Amino acid sequence: MSDQSYTVYTAVYAVAWALHEMFLVRSEMEFNIDGDNRVFPPWKVHPFLKNIQFNNSAGNLVVLDKKRNFVANYDILNYMTFSNGTEVLIKPPQSRCTEVCGAGFQKKAQEGCPVCCFNCDPCLERHISNQTDADQCVQCPEDQYPNQERNQCLPKVVTFLDYEDPMGMALASLAACLSLLTALVLWVFVRHKNTPIVRANNRDLSYILLISLFFCFLCSLLFIGSPTAAHCLLRQTTFGVMFTVAVSSILAKTIIVVLAFRATRPGSRSRKWMGSRAPIYFVLFCTMIQVMLCAIWLLLSPPFPEADTHSNYEHIILGCNEGSLIAFSFVLSCNELSYMGVLALASFTVAFFVRNLPDTFNEAKFITFSMLVFCSVWISFLPTYQSTKGKMMVAVEIFSILSSSTGLLACIFIPKCYVILLQPHRNTKKSLKSNVKS
């Protein structure tokens, strides 16, 4: 007997056993069975067929489970017999109008068509399907993303502006070099503290400005590395306070230039303010206002470390959530922009009124140009900051800190260092008098 004949024989034999069991049960229940009652619907055989168990004539045990399937695995196949006598099992033709939807696709029913007709739509963004004929795609977890074929979820890579990153390494090196340059300028000023060019426009304010610029360069390092709770709290507050000290020192210097110009007039009352500690108190007052603003910000909406899983498709971005954007912009921008607006206006005004003073000791022109650089950097910062994401956002803020601080250092102090170190003959009272006479 061939394999197909044996399979058909076993199926027929199973139905016969089911009929036999059914008639036995009916006879035990004492039903009168006549010839006409031996015809019955096929569904009445199902309860007996699904639990049948017997040995066929070959002595093999045949068992059907509750799903009416034989315990072995079967598929619907056609036997094809060729002329040479060989037989091959071939699956029957598919009974649907649509090909199989592969992995990465989902079935979508065609309106007005049978259920066997459907479209194969690709999975949506962040979704996958890893089996054929999937009814719907499944979404990847937040820490994973789909591959290009959208049939597998891949783990996202954690990223942040690290010191080992080329960009982080370059910015950190630049910050370290600029802070060292600021320290050298401070050393030059301290070493030549009794010369006229250092004493002009209040040398204490020059020291405060240089120290604040030194810490401004260093505070940019707080933005590099894996963000922690301490880093998030110190980043913006340290930056805001240090820049407030620097900007208020420049404002105080500008006011001193105005007082120095007015002090040259006979009977002017501005002379009594030239040697007082009022400029230092002015810097402290402005700094305390900024400290209070930062304290209010930290109390109402403190920043905290955050793992951003949505901004980038393949990366988890570690950063600091600055809380309310309005509060962040107010504390870090509005205050500085107010200072810069006053400073720019005052600097241009001073540059006009004191244009006839000797250039060697006149800071007004240098302050004017430095504030132009400072204002240009921070006015362009906000739109650039909001248009970037991830570690590029952090890099933009670091670059703004370094470039604006460098503008103040270069425009105000480098010309003075040039005179002190390379043209010491101009750093004398005699040279000042000759410039005034000329």
KOLMINU-881109 format. One line per 4 residues: number of its first residue (from 1); their letters; for each residue x negated, y negated, z negated of N, C-alpha, C. Coordinates in steps of 0.1 Angstrom, whole numbers. Atoms other than C-alpha are relative to their C-alpha. Last residue first. Layout:
% KOLMINU-881109
NUM) a) X:Y:Z:X:Y:Z:X:Y:Z  ...;
% end
This chain:
% KOLMINU-881109
438) skvn) -1:-1:-14:-494:-1171:-204:15:0:4  5:12:-6:-494:-1185:-239:2:1:15  -10:11:3:-473:-1156:-252:-4:-13:7  -12:-3:-8:-495:-1130:-235:11:-11:-2;
434) skls) 3:3:-14:-526:-1146:-249:11:2:9  0:15:-1:-511:-1146:-284:-3:-4:15  -14:5:1:-502:-1109:-281:0:-15:2  -7:-3:-13:-537:-1100:-268:14:-5:0;
430) kktn) 6:9:-10:-552:-1118:-298:6:2:13  -7:12:1:-528:-1099:-321:-5:-10:10  6:9:10:-542:-1066:-309:8:-13:0  -7:-2:13:-529:-1035:-291:-6:-9:-11;
426) rhpq) -13:7:-1:-538:-1047:-256:7:1:-14  2:14:0:-575:-1039:-262:13:-8:1  0:6:14:-565:-1004:-272:-2:-15:0  2:14:-1:-556:-995:-236:0:-7:-14;
422) lliv) 8:3:-12:-559:-957:-233:-3:-15:2  11:-9:-3:-548:-944:-267:-9:-4:12  8:-3:12:-526:-971:-282:-13:8:4  8:12:4:-514:-985:-249:-9:3:-11;
418) yckp) 9:4:-11:-504:-951:-235:-9:-12:-4  12:-9:1:-490:-941:-268:-10:-3:11  8:5:11:-467:-972:-266:-12:9:-2  7:13:-3:-456:-963:-231:-8:-5:-11;
414) ific) 11:-3:-9:-449:-926:-243:-7:-13:5  13:-2:6:-428:-938:-272:-12:3:9  2:9:11:-395:-953:-260:-15:1:-5  -2:14:-4:-390:-938:-225:-4:-10:-11;
410) allg) 9:4:-11:-406:-904:-231:2:-15:2  14:-1:4:-391:-896:-265:-9:-7:11  3:10:11:-356:-909:-257:-15:0:-4  -2:14:-5:-355:-891:-224:-3:-10:-10;
406) tsss) 12:3:-8:-370:-859:-239:1:-14:6  11:3:9:-342:-859:-264:-13:-4:6  -3:13:6:-316:-862:-236:-11:-4:-11  2:11:-10:-333:-834:-216:3:-14:-6;
402) lisf) 14:2:-3:-337:-810:-245:-3:-12:9  7:4:12:-302:-813:-259:-15:-4:3  -4:14:3:-287:-812:-224:-7:-5:-13  6:9:-9:-307:-781:-216:4:-15:-2;
398) ieva) 14:1:3:-296:-764:-247:-8:-9:9  1:9:12:-260:-772:-240:-14:-1:-4  -3:14:-4:-263:-759:-204:-1:-9:-12  12:6:-6:-281:-727:-216:3:-15:4;
394) vmmk) 9:3:11:-252:-720:-240:-13:-6:6  -6:11:8:-227:-722:-212:-10:-4:-11  3:12:-7:-250:-701:-190:6:-12:-7  12:6:5:-249:-675:-217:-4:-12:8;
390) gkts) 11:-9:4:-213:-668:-210:-12:-7:-5  -4:-10:9:-192:-692:-190:-12:8:-4  9:-12:1:-196:-724:-171:5:10:-10  -1:-7:-13:-170:-750:-159:-9:12:0;
386) qytp) -13:-7:-2:-163:-763:-194:1:8:12  -2:-10:11:-200:-771:-201:13:8:1  9:-11:-3:-205:-789:-168:2:11:-10  -6:-7:-11:-174:-811:-174:-9:12:4;
382) lfsi) -13:-6:3:-186:-819:-209:6:7:12  1:-13:8:-224:-824:-202:14:6:0  -2:-12:-10:-221:-850:-173:0:13:-8  -13:2:-8:-214:-878:-198:2:11:10;
378) wvsc) -11:-5:8:-241:-863:-221:14:-3:6  1:-14:4:-270:-865:-197:13:5:-6  -2:-8:-12:-261:-898:-181:0:15:-3  -15:1:-4:-257:-915:-215:3:9:12;
374) fvlm) -8:-7:11:-292:-903:-227:15:0:4  2:-15:-1:-309:-913:-194:9:7:-10  -6:-4:-12:-293:-948:-195:-2:15:3  -14:-2:2:-301:-950:-232:7:3:14;
370) sfti) -2:-13:7:-338:-944:-225:15:3:-2  2:-12:-9:-338:-971:-198:3:13:-7  -10:0:-11:-323:-997:-221:-1:12:9  -13:-5:6:-344:-987:-251:11:0:11;
366) fkae) 2:-15:2:-376:-991:-230:13:6:-5  0:-6:-13:-365:-1026:-218:-1:16:-1  -13:1:-6:-357:-1037:-253:2:7:14  -6:-13:-1:-389:-1024:-269:14:0:8;
362) nftd) -15:1:-3:-409:-1055:-264:5:14:3  -8:-2:13:-443:-1054:-281:15:0:2  7:-9:8:-466:-1051:-250:8:4:-13  -4:-14:-3:-441:-1067:-227:-6:10:-10;
358) plnr) 11:-8:-6:-445:-1101:-244:4:15:2  9:-5:10:-411:-1118:-250:-11:8:7  12:8:0:-395:-1136:-220:-10:4:-11  8:-4:-12:-368:-1109:-213:-13:-8:0;
354) vffa) 14:0:4:-355:-1113:-248:-9:4:11  4:12:8:-320:-1124:-240:-15:0:-3  -2:13:-7:-314:-1101:-210:-5:-12:-8  9:1:-11:-329:-1070:-225:1:-13:8;
350) vtfs) 14:4:6:-310:-1076:-257:-10:-2:11  0:14:5:-277:-1076:-238:-13:-5:-5  -1:9:-11:-285:-1045:-219:0:-14:-4  14:0:-6:-296:-1027:-251:0:-9:13;
346) alal) 10:8:8:-265:-1038:-270:-13:-1:7  -4:14:-1:-241:-1025:-243:-10:-9:-7  2:4:-14:-260:-992:-240:3:-15:2  14:1:-2:-262:-988:-278:-3:-6:14;
342) vgmy) 4:12:7:-225:-995:-283:-15:-3:3  -6:12:-6:-216:-970:-256:-4:-13:-6  7:3:-12:-241:-945:-269:6:-12:8  13:6:3:-228:-947:-304:-7:-4:13;
338) slen) -2:13:5:-193:-942:-292:-13:-7:-3  -3:9:-11:-204:-913:-270:3:-14:-5  12:4:-8:-221:-897:-299:3:-10:11  8:8:9:-190:-898:-321:-13:-5:7;
334) cslv) -6:13:1:-167:-887:-292:-9:-9:-9  1:8:-12:-190:-858:-282:5:-15:-3  13:-1:-6:-199:-834:-310:-1:-10:12  12:1:9:-172:-841:-335:-13:-1:7;
330) fsfa) 0:12:8:-144:-850:-311:-13:-1:-8  4:12:-8:-152:-824:-285:-1:-12:-8  14:-1:-4:-153:-796:-311:-4:-12:8  9:3:11:-121:-808:-327:-14:0:4;
326) ilsg) -1:14:3:-103:-809:-294:-9:-4:-11  8:7:-10:-117:-775:-284:1:-15:-2  -7:9:-9:-104:-760:-316:-8:-8:9  -13:4:5:-125:-732:-329:7:-9:10;
322) encg) 1:14:7:-161:-732:-318:13:-4:-5  -13:6:-3:-161:-694:-311:1:-13:-8  -7:6:11:-197:-685:-312:13:-6:5  1:15:1:-212:-661:-287:7:-5:-13;
318) liih) 0:4:14:-216:-625:-277:-3:-15:-1  8:12:2:-205:-618:-241:1:-3:-15  -6:6:13:-193:-583:-234:-9:-11:-4  8:3:12:-203:-576:-198:9:-4:-12;
314) eyns) 8:-12:4:-189:-560:-166:-8:-2:-13  -6:-13:-4:-159:-582:-157:-8:12:-6  8:-6:-10:-169:-614:-176:5:15:2  6:10:-9:-146:-637:-195:-8:6:12;
310) htda) -9:3:-11:-124:-609:-210:-7:-10:10  -1:-12:-10:-146:-590:-235:8:-4:12  -9:3:-10:-158:-620:-256:0:11:11  3:-8:-11:-174:-608:-288:10:-2:11;
306) epfp) -11:-6:-8:-171:-636:-313:-6:8:11  5:-8:-11:-192:-651:-341:11:7:7  3:-14:5:-175:-678:-361:-5:8:12  3:-9:-11:-169:-716:-358:-4:14:-6;
302) psll) 14:-3:0:-151:-734:-387:-3:10:12  2:-10:-11:-117:-749:-379:-15:4:1  -13:-2:-8:-103:-771:-407:-2:11:10  -11:-4:9:-131:-769:-433:12:3:7;
298) lwia) 3:-13:5:-160:-768:-408:11:4:-10  -1:-10:-10:-145:-797:-389:-2:14:-5  -14:-1:-3:-140:-818:-420:2:11:10  -6:-7:12:-176:-812:-431:15:3:3;
294) clmv) 3:-14:-1:-188:-821:-396:6:8:-11  -7:-6:-11:-170:-854:-398:-2:15:2  -14:-1:4:-183:-861:-432:8:6:11  0:-12:9:-219:-854:-421:15:2:-4;
290) qimt) 0:-12:-8:-213:-878:-391:0:13:-9  -13:-1:-7:-202:-906:-414:0:13:8  -10:-5:9:-231:-899:-437:13:1:7  2:-14:2:-255:-903:-408:10:6:-9;
286) cflv) -5:-7:-12:-241:-937:-399:-2:15:-1  -14:2:0:-246:-949:-435:6:7:13  -6:-9:9:-281:-935:-437:15:0:0  2:-13:-5:-292:-952:-405:7:10:-9;
282) fyip) -10:-1:-12:-277:-985:-417:-1:14:6  -13:-2:6:-295:-981:-451:11:2:12  0:-14:5:-328:-977:-432:14:3:-6  0:-10:-11:-321:-1008:-411:1:14:-5;
278) arsg) -14:-1:-6:-312:-1028:-443:0:10:12  -3:-15:-2:-345:-1020:-460:13:2:6  -9:-6:10:-357:-1057:-456:2:15:3  8:-9:8:-387:-1071:-437:8:8:-10;
274) mwkr) 11:-6:-8:-369:-1086:-407:-8:10:-9  -4:-13:-3:-336:-1094:-425:-12:8:6  -1:-7:13:-349:-1126:-442:4:15:2  13:-4:5:-360:-1139:-408:0:9:-13;
270) srsg) 3:-13:-4:-325:-1139:-393:-13:5:-6  -1:-9:11:-316:-1170:-412:-3:14:3  -8:-12:-2:-330:-1192:-384:1:8:-13  -10:-1:9:-344:-1226:-394:10:12:1;
266) prta) 3:7:13:-365:-1230:-363:13:1:-9  -6:13:0:-358:-1203:-336:-2:-7:-14  9:10:-5:-382:-1174:-335:5:-14:1  8:5:11:-360:-1154:-359:-11:-10:6;
262) rfal) -6:12:7:-334:-1152:-332:-9:-6:-10  -2:11:-10:-355:-1130:-309:6:-12:-7  13:6:-3:-367:-1109:-339:1:-11:10  4:8:11:-331:-1104:-350:-14:-7:2;
258) vvii) -8:12:-1:-321:-1092:-315:-4:-10:-12  5:8:-11:-351:-1068:-315:9:-13:1  12:7:5:-341:-1057:-350:-6:-8:12  -4:12:8:-306:-1049:-337:-12:-8:-5;
254) tkal) -5:10:-9:-321:-1027:-310:5:-12:-8  11:6:-7:-342:-1008:-335:5:-11:9  6:9:10:-311:-1002:-357:-12:-7:6  -9:11:1:-293:-988:-326:-6:-10:-10;
250) issv) 2:8:-12:-323:-966:-319:9:-13:-1  13:6:1:-322:-953:-355:-3:-9:12  -1:11:9:-285:-947:-352:-13:-7:-2  -7:11:-7:-291:-926:-321:2:-12:-9;
246) avtf) 8:6:-11:-318:-905:-337:7:-12:6  12:7:6:-300:-900:-370:-8:-7:11  -5:12:6:-268:-891:-351:-11:-8:-7  -2:10:-10:-287:-867:-330:6:-13:-5;
242) mvgf) 13:5:-5:-299:-849:-360:1:-10:11  6:8:10:-264:-847:-376:-14:-6:5  -8:12:1:-247:-834:-344:-7:-10:-10  2:8:-13:-274:-808:-336:7:-14:-2;
238) ttqr) 14:4:0:-274:-795:-372:-3:-9:12  1:10:11:-236:-794:-372:-14:-5:-1  -5:13:-4:-234:-777:-338:-2:-11:-11  3:5:-14:-257:-748:-344:5:-14:2;
234) llch) 11:9:-1:-256:-744:-382:-2:-6:14  -2:12:9:-222:-728:-387:-10:-11:2  -11:7:-5:-226:-705:-357:4:-12:-8  3:7:-12:-261:-695:-367:12:-9:5;
230) aatp) 8:11:4:-250:-686:-402:-4:-9:12  -8:9:7:-222:-664:-390:-8:-13:-3  -5:-4:13:-245:-647:-366:9:-11:-6  -7:9:9:-251:-651:-328:4:6:-13;
226) sgif) -14:-5:3:-277:-629:-312:7:-8:-10  0:-12:8:-306:-650:-300:14:4:-3  6:-11:-6:-309:-686:-287:0:12:-9  -10:-5:-10:-285:-714:-298:-5:12:7;
222) llsc) -12:-7:7:-304:-719:-331:10:5:11  3:-14:2:-335:-726:-310:11:7:-7  -5:-7:-12:-319:-759:-298:-3:15:-1  -14:-5:2:-323:-771:-334:5:7:12;
218) lfcf) 0:-13:6:-361:-773:-328:14:6:-2  6:-10:-9:-359:-800:-302:1:14:-6  -9:-1:-11:-335:-821:-323:-5:11:10  -10:-10:4:-357:-814:-353:11:2:11;
214) flsi) 7:-13:3:-386:-832:-337:10:11:-3  2:-6:-13:-363:-859:-323:-7:13:-2  -13:-5:-5:-352:-866:-359:-1:6:14  -3:-12:8:-388:-868:-371:13:6:5;
210) lliy) 8:-11:-5:-396:-892:-342:3:13:-8  -4:-5:-14:-367:-914:-349:-8:11:5  -13:-8:2:-374:-915:-387:5:5:14  2:-13:6:-410:-924:-380:12:8:-1;
206) sldr) 7:-9:-10:-401:-951:-355:-3:13:-6  -10:-5:-9:-375:-965:-380:-7:9:11  -7:-11:7:-403:-967:-406:11:6:9  6:-12:-1:-424:-986:-380:7:12:-7;
202) nnar) -2:-8:12:-400:-1015:-378:-6:14:2  -14:-7:0:-396:-1031:-344:1:10:-11  -11:7:-7:-434:-1039:-341:13:8:-1  -7:7:10:-456:-1022:-367:12:-8:6;
198) vipt) -7:-9:8:-467:-996:-342:9:-7:-10  -10:-7:-8:-476:-1021:-315:8:10:-8  -12:8:-3:-493:-1044:-340:10:7:7  2:8:-12:-517:-1018:-354:13:-7:4;
194) nkhr) 2:14:3:-514:-1007:-390:-2:-9:12  -12:7:6:-498:-974:-384:-2:-14:-2  2:14:-4:-525:-962:-360:12:-8:-6  14:3:-1:-529:-927:-375:-3:-15:3;
190) vfvw) 4:0:14:-492:-925:-384:-15:-4:-1  -6:12:6:-483:-935:-348:-4:-1:-15  7:12:-6:-507:-909:-333:5:-13:-7  14:1:6:-495:-882:-357:-7:-12:5;
186) lvla) -1:4:14:-459:-889:-348:-13:-2:-6  -3:14:0:-468:-886:-311:2:-6:-14  13:7:-3:-485:-853:-318:3:-15:1  9:0:11:-454:-840:-336:-13:-8:2;
182) tlls) -6:10:9:-432:-851:-307:-9:-1:-13  3:13:-6:-455:-831:-283:5:-12:-9  14:2:3:-452:-801:-306:-5:-13:5  1:3:14:-414:-804:-305:-15:-2:-4;
178) lcaa) -4:14:2:-416:-807:-267:0:-3:-15  9:9:-5:-437:-775:-265:4:-15:-2  12:0:9:-415:-755:-288:-10:-10:5  -4:7:12:-383:-766:-269:-12:0:-10;
174) lsal) -1:14:-2:-399:-757:-236:3:-8:-12  14:5:-2:-410:-723:-248:0:-15:2  7:0:13:-375:-716:-262:-14:-6:1  -6:11:8:-359:-727:-229:-7:-1:-14;
170) amgm) 4:13:-6:-382:-705:-208:5:-12:-9  14:2:3:-378:-675:-231:-5:-13:5  2:3:15:-340:-678:-231:-15:-3:-3  -5:14:3:-340:-681:-193:-2:-4:-14;
166) pdey) 9:10:-6:-363:-651:-189:5:-14:-2  -5:3:-13:-343:-630:-214:-9:-11:6  7:-8:-10:-365:-617:-242:6:-3:14  14:4:-2:-355:-646:-264:-7:8:10;
162) dlft) 10:-6:9:-319:-637:-259:-13:-6:3  13:7:-4:-290:-656:-244:-10:4:-10  1:13:6:-262:-630:-249:-14:-6:4  10:10:-5:-252:-598:-233:2:-12:-8;
158) vvkp) 0:11:9:-235:-565:-243:-11:-10:4  13:3:6:-231:-542:-213:1:-12:-9  5:13:-3:-196:-528:-206:-14:-3:-7  2:9:11:-191:-491:-207:-6:-13:4;
154) lcqn) 14:1:4:-178:-475:-175:-2:-10:-11  3:12:8:-142:-464:-168:-15:1:-5  8:-2:12:-138:-440:-139:-2:-13:-8  -4:-14:4:-116:-436:-108:-7:4:-13;
150) reqn) -11:1:10:-116:-473:-98:5:14:-4  -11:-9:-6:-138:-466:-67:12:0:-9  -4:6:-13:-160:-497:-77:11:9:6  10:0:-10:-162:-486:-113:6:-5:13;
146) pyqd) -1:-10:-11:-136:-497:-138:-12:-1:9  -5:6:-12:-146:-517:-170:1:11:11  3:-7:-12:-151:-507:-206:6:-7:12  15:-1:-1:-152:-525:-240:-5:8:12;
142) epcq) 6:13:-2:-116:-536:-236:-15:0:1  2:7:13:-104:-501:-230:-7:-13:2  12:-3:7:-96:-492:-193:0:-7:-14  9:12:2:-60:-495:-182:-12:5:-8;
138) vcqd) 2:3:14:-42:-464:-168:-10:-11:-2  13:1:4:-29:-461:-132:0:-3:-15  4:14:3:6:-449:-124:-15:1:-5  -12:9:0:23:-419:-108:-3:-14:-4;
134) adtq) -4:6:13:-10:-403:-101:12:-9:2  -14:2:1:-10:-382:-69:4:-5:-14  -7:2:-13:-46:-371:-73:15:-1:-3  -7:-12:-5:-64:-376:-106:7:-3:13;
130) nsih) 11:-10:-3:-89:-401:-121:6:14:4  -7:-13:0:-67:-432:-120:-10:11:4  5:-11:-7:-81:-465:-130:10:11:1  -8:-12:1:-71:-500:-142:-7:11:8;
126) relc) 2:-6:13:-92:-531:-150:8:13:-2  12:3:7:-79:-548:-118:0:5:-15  2:14:3:-49:-530:-103:-14:-2:-7  -2:4:13:-52:-495:-89:-3:-14:-2;
122) pdcn) 12:0:9:-50:-491:-52:3:-5:-14  6:13:3:-16:-484:-37:-12:1:-9  12:-2:9:-8:-450:-20:-6:-14:-3  12:7:-4:27:-454:-5:-11:3:-11;
118) fccv) 5:10:9:55:-429:-9:-12:-7:5  7:11:-7:76:-404:9:-3:-11:-9  13:-5:-5:84:-372:-9:-7:-10:8  10:1:10:110:-390:-30:-14:5:5;
114) pcge) 0:-11:10:131:-396:1:-12:-1:-10  6:-13:-5:131:-430:17:1:11:-10  -9:-6:-10:153:-461:11:-5:13:7  -14:3:2:125:-480:-7:8:6:12;
110) qakk) -5:8:-12:92:-463:-4:15:-2:-1  -11:-5:-9:80:-451:-38:4:-10:11  -10:10:1:46:-462:-51:11:4:10  -11:-1:-9:20:-436:-59:11:-11:-2;
106) qfga) -12:-5:7:-12:-446:-76:12:0:10  -13:5:-6:-47:-449:-62:11:5:-9  1:15:-2:-82:-447:-77:12:-6:6  4:7:13:-83:-409:-74:-2:-14:4;
102) gcve) 12:-4:7:-66:-397:-42:-2:-8:-13  7:12:5:-30:-401:-31:-12:4:-8  3:1:15:-21:-370:-11:-7:-13:-4  12:-7:4:-8:-376:24:-1:-1:-15;
98) tcrs) 11:8:4:28:-388:29:-12:9:-5  4:9:-12:57:-373:48:-12:-8:-4  -2:14:3:63:-343:25:-6:-8:11  -13:4:-3:67:-305:28:3:-15:-5;
94) qppk) -5:9:10:31:-296:32:14:-5:4  1:14:-3:24:-267:55:7:-8:-10  -10:4:-10:21:-232:39:-1:-15:3  -10:8:7:-12:-223:22:10:-5:10;
90) ilve) -1:14:-4:-31:-197:42:11:-6:-7  -11:7:7:-42:-162:30:-1:-15:4  5:12:7:-63:-144:56:12:-7:-6  -10:9:6:-59:-109:69:-5:-11:-8;
86) tgns) 3:8:12:-83:-90:92:12:-8:-4  -5:-7:12:-69:-64:117:-3:-7:-13  10:-9:5:-90:-75:146:4:7:-13  0:-11:-9:-59:-91:162:-10:11:-4;
82) ftmy) 6:2:-13:-55:-114:133:0:13:8  7:-12:-5:-30:-111:104:-5:-3:14  2:1:-14:-20:-144:86:-9:12:4  10:-10:-5:-6:-139:52:0:-1:15;
78) nlid) -5:-8:-12:12:-171:40:-12:10:4  9:-2:-11:6:-184:5:6:8:11  -8:-4:-12:27:-198:-23:-10:0:12  -2:11:-9:4:-198:-54:8:5:12;
74) ynav) -3:-2:-14:2:-175:-83:1:-13:7  -1:13:-7:-15:-174:-117:3:3:15  11:4:-9:-9:-141:-136:3:-13:6  11:5:8:15:-139:-165:-12:-4:8;
70) fnrk) 8:-11:4:44:-136:-140:-13:-6:-8  12:-2:-8:66:-166:-141:-7:12:-5  -3:-9:-11:102:-167:-154:-12:1:10  -2:8:-11:94:-196:-176:2:7:13;
66) kdlv) -12:6:1:99:-174:-206:3:-10:11  -2:8:11:71:-151:-196:13:-8:0  -4:14:-4:73:-122:-173:2:-8:-12  -6:8:10:54:-89:-181:3:-14:6;
62) vlng) -5:13:-6:45:-61:-157:7:-8:-11  -10:7:8:24:-32:-171:3:-13:7  4:13:5:8:-10:-145:11:-8:-7  5:-1:14:16:27:-143:-5:-13:-5;
58) asnn) 14:-1:0:18:27:-105:-6:1:-14  3:-14:-4:55:34:-107:-15:2:0  -5:-4:-13:60:1:-126:-5:14:3  11:-7:-7:57:-3:-164:5:4:14;
54) fqin) -1:-14:-4:81:-27:-179:-13:5:6  14:-6:2:86:-61:-196:2:15:3  2:-13:-4:115:-85:-188:-14:5:-2  6:-7:11:121:-116:-208:-3:14:3;
50) klfp) 11:8:6:127:-141:-180:-7:7:-12  12:-1:-8:146:-115:-160:-11:-7:-7  7:-13:1:172:-109:-186:-13:1:7  3:-3:14:183:-145:-192:-7:13:-2;
46) hvkw) 12:7:5:180:-151:-154:-3:3:-15  11:-9:2:204:-123:-143:-12:-7:-7  -2:-9:12:235:-144:-149:-12:9:-2  5:6:12:221:-170:-125:2:8:-13;
42) ppfv) 14:-3:3:225:-146:-96:-5:-7:-13  10:11:-4:263:-149:-97:-14:4:-4  0:12:9:282:-116:-101:-11:-10:5  5:12:-7:292:-86:-80:1:-12:-9;
38) rndg) 15:-2:-1:296:-54:-101:-6:-11:8  7:8:9:331:-65:-111:-15:1:0  -1:14:-4:347:-52:-80:-7:-9:-9  8:3:-11:334:-17:-86:1:-14:4;
34) dinf) -4:-7:-12:348:-14:-121:-8:-5:12  7:4:-12:332:-23:-153:5:8:11  -4:-8:-11:353:-23:-184:-6:-5:13  -8:7:-10:334:-41:-211:3:11:11;
30) emes) -12:-7:-3:324:-20:-241:9:-8:10  -10:9:5:298:-45:-255:14:5:5  0:-1:15:273:-16:-252:11:-9:-5  -6:-13:4:282:-13:-215:1:1:-15;
26) rvlf) -15:1:-3:276:-50:-209:7:13:-4  -6:9:10:242:-48:-226:15:0:2  1:-7:13:232:-17:-205:7:-9:-11  -11:-9:1:244:-35:-174:0:8:-13;
22) mehl) -12:7:1:221:-64:-181:12:9:-1  -1:5:14:191:-43:-188:14:-7:-2  -3:-12:9:196:-24:-155:2:-4:-14  -14:-4:-2:200:-57:-136:3:12:-9;
18) awav) -9:10:6:167:-70:-151:15:4:1  1:-2:15:149:-37:-143:9:-11:-7  -8:-13:3:161:-40:-107:0:3:-15  -14:3:-1:149:-76:-105:9:12:-3;
14) ayva) -4:8:12:115:-65:-118:14:-4:0  -1:-10:11:113:-37:-92:4:-8:-13  -13:-6:-2:120:-63:-64:3:10:-12  -10:10:2:91:-85:-76:14:7:1;
10) tyvt) -1:3:15:68:-55:-81:11:-10:-2  -5:-12:7:75:-42:-45:2:-3:-15  -14:0:-3:69:-77:-31:7:12:-7  -6:12:7:35:-79:-48:15:0:2;
6) ysqd) -1:-3:15:26:-43:-38:6:-12:-7  -11:-9:2:35:-51:-2:2:4:-14  -12:8:-1:13:-82:-2:12:10:-2  -1:9:12:-17:-63:-16:14:-7:1;
2) sm) 8:12:0:-13:-34:9:3:-9:-12  -9:12:0:0:0:0:-9:-12:0;
% end
